[in-house]
Amino acid sequence: MILFVFEGNRREKEIFLTMEYLFFPGIKDRIIHSYGGNIYDLYCRMTDGGASEDPLYNVGLMSILKESGNPELADVKESDISETYLFFDYDLQHRSKREELTADDLHRRLEAMLEFFDNETENGKLYINYPCVEAIRYTQALPDPSYHTYRFPISQLTSFKKQSSIFSPYKTLDFITFRYNRSFIPKNTEAGKTLQGNWNHLITQNLEKASFICTEAKTFPRAKKDVVQPRIFCKQVSDFYPEGYSIILSAFPLFLFDYFPIAKWRDGIDCQHDS
């Protein structure tokens, strides 16, 4: 059984269900869970309110998720889960009522979570949206040759959702998602082909940008190790944050790149999972 954990509910779920339909419709036994809090909140709960810095942590992920009352998790044991994927936002504007947290504090906590959630078949694998899930539509008409240059001021992160709507010609996520029954968008129709094409552009743009960030080469990554999550985070902290900016980068294309064998990407971007 595969567990997908998302920070939010509506937007992340729409995006994931569309990805599932387009790229791995044969997936079986999966659970979608909306956490309802940010990555720093999850860190706090996994370390007894932040009191413990032990990398093994004090509280298991599954026990925390079950507290939400999700009926799909009620009878699930940790041993039932073969893979876990988590999707959260950079969210540097996070504030805690319990303690004063600096940007350095938040960076240390996010780094610890990326180190802990580094393997989908063990603790789980964490993917970060920079600065948040709305990054997926911060693009001009597709394809966008300037995408690798886009960044956003840290001081204005609370307005990113609004600014992404202003910046993008796509005023909703309808250009990459469907909101109703997926059978309404058969893949062989014009609408289905447009949806697939938009995703192909977004995947290429985000992967080329991740490669540019990590290796300074604006090309499709040659290897998965070139664009791993800790490496992207390190570049955010060392290169972008000191200048007062956040990377604009969507986690979902990076997940797709990791999820499929790299040979399939060499054969073409319109790949589907074998399972």
Secondary structure, DSSP 8 states (H G I E B T S, - for coil): -EEEEESSSHHHHHHHHHHHHHH-TT--SEEEEE--S-HHHHHHHHTTTTT---TT-SS-HHHHHHTTT-GGGTT--GGG-SEEEEEEE--TT---SSS---HHHHHHHHHHHHHHSEETTTTEEEEEEBS-GGGGG--SSSS-TTGGG-EEEGGGGGGHHHHHHHHSS--SGGGT--SS-GGGS-TTSHHHHHHHHHHHHHHHHHHHHHHHHHHS--S--SSGGGG-HHHHHHHIIIIIGGGTEEE-B-HHHHHHHHHS-HHHHHH-S------
